[in-house]
Amino acid sequence: MPYTSDESARCRRDFPALRSTAAGSELVFLDGPGGTQVPTAVIEAMTNFYQTCNVNTHGNFPPSREVDRRMEAARATLATFLGAAGPQCISFGHNMTTLNFALSGAIGRTLQAGDEVLITQLDHEANRGPWLRLAERGVVVREVKLNESGELDPQDMAAKVTHRTKVFAIGASSNALGTVNDLALARRLTHAVGALLVIDAVHYAPHFPVDVGALDTDFLLCSGYKFYGPHVGVLYAKPGALERLPTDRLSVQDPAAPYRIETGTLNHAAIDGLRAAVEYLAGWGVGATLRERLVDAMTNISGYEHQLARIYHDEVRRLAGVRVWGPDFSGRSRAPTVSITLTQHTPARAATALGARGICVWDGNFYAARAVEILGLAARGGLLRTGISMYSSASDIRRLIEGIAALG
Ligand SMILES: Cc1ncc(COP(=O)(O)O)c(C=O)c1O
């Protein structure tokens, strides 16, 4: 099924928050990389959960059996979303950061002093901080260099994956610059030395179909609130990978995957809502199976978002005093996230002025603090970031461009 401005206009009707107004005009949500709005289907799924089965799992009574059924359905749906072998590969948690701390802590217990973990200068702190903590155990943490173009240096990456490397933690896409990283290279390099590959797909999963089979990754993390769902972290683990890890868990807890890394009671209503979000996305695609519908939908939404982001990119860079950061739209795959700086205004001042016009865009470092530091932007307040989502429109972009032009 194609996904054009017509489908996007129809999709907007499914998101009640998009009808919100400020200062007499509709709010423009171009803040997707920080979190997307949710469609009615997600709100209804969560409401239904609270109305019909707000009890804990594994009880011998009907609503509890219903929760068990919904949790397994959610795991199966998220497995399909990520192209995983099955529900046993999908663990849930509070958010990506919490799951990554649990994962890095468990992997860290298997490492010796002098072992190396590789991270990148481009990544969000959620895929750096948990690994940097391992230095306390004598693990050496190295980082792949970020070029001024906003891309990771492939030579530096190749040089830093050595026989001492045990883990390479890399983002699939930058939430600050929209860069899509060369994951095939990361996998080739890690395979050659037997290192684990951990992919942060938080910024990638909302914009592209994910196929953990093709990526052949050991672990991949994403976060439901970035792709039209509620706040739920998702961890994919390759079959057998989680069982090898000494995770933090209670003695009473199920030691099998995917439960092995899940501590305490999960947010069942939100997990049910996340299943609804994935099914909502699939509703924009065609195909005989859920996976086919998802890949079709995500591929077409991706094309639509790319086109809109490209229009913004090409128009904003023509405005006086604007500098666009990160890769342009001529080359490889790129996420529809465009960050700029302005000669005359700090990002915070620009975002505040745009906010007063009802335009929601983020300023700062978005926790990609190392990238912003490397680009020399930390002292200047970072970047002004625009994120395109499935519900973004040409009129949103027009209002944004007008708002930036009016800053003077
Ligand atoms: C690329 C990236 N990784 C990780 C995270 C952290 O996700 P969470 O908020 O689920 O911990 C974010 C959140 O903005 C992100 O953009």
Ligand as a Chemical Component Dictionary entry (heavy atoms), coordinates in Angstrom:
data_LIG
# 
_chem_comp.id                   LIG 
_chem_comp.type                 NON-POLYMER 
_chem_comp.pdbx_formal_charge   0 
_chem_comp.three_letter_code    LIG 
# 
loop_
_chem_comp_atom.comp_id 
_chem_comp_atom.atom_id 
_chem_comp_atom.alt_atom_id 
_chem_comp_atom.type_symbol 
_chem_comp_atom.charge 
_chem_comp_atom.model_Cartn_x 
_chem_comp_atom.model_Cartn_y 
_chem_comp_atom.model_Cartn_z 
_chem_comp_atom.pdbx_ordinal 
LIG C1 C1 C 0 19.108 6.677 20.086 1  
LIG C2 C2 C 0 18.552 6.531 21.462 2  
LIG N1 N1 N 0 18.989 5.529 22.235 3  
LIG C3 C3 C 0 18.514 5.329 23.470 4  
LIG C4 C4 C 0 17.559 6.160 24.006 5  
LIG C5 C5 C 0 17.058 5.892 25.396 6  
LIG O1 O1 O 0 15.793 5.329 25.335 7  
LIG P1 P1 P 0 14.895 5.217 26.653 8  
LIG O2 O2 O 0 14.311 6.558 26.893 9  
LIG O3 O3 O 0 13.877 4.180 26.300 10 
LIG O4 O4 O 0 15.761 4.773 27.752 11 
LIG C6 C6 C 0 17.068 7.226 23.243 12 
LIG C7 C7 C 0 16.072 8.155 23.798 13 
LIG O5 O5 O 0 15.948 9.269 23.355 14 
LIG C8 C8 C 0 17.574 7.404 21.926 15 
LIG O6 O6 O 0 17.125 8.393 21.146 16 
# 
loop_
_chem_comp_bond.comp_id 
_chem_comp_bond.atom_id_1 
_chem_comp_bond.atom_id_2 
_chem_comp_bond.value_order 
_chem_comp_bond.pdbx_ordinal 
LIG C1 C2 SING 1  
LIG C2 N1 SING 2  
LIG C2 C8 DOUB 3  
LIG N1 C3 DOUB 4  
LIG C3 C4 SING 5  
LIG C4 C5 SING 6  
LIG C4 C6 DOUB 7  
LIG C5 O1 SING 8  
LIG O1 P1 SING 9  
LIG P1 O2 DOUB 10 
LIG P1 O3 SING 11 
LIG P1 O4 SING 12 
LIG C6 C7 SING 13 
LIG C6 C8 SING 14 
LIG C7 O5 DOUB 15 
LIG C8 O6 SING 16 
# 
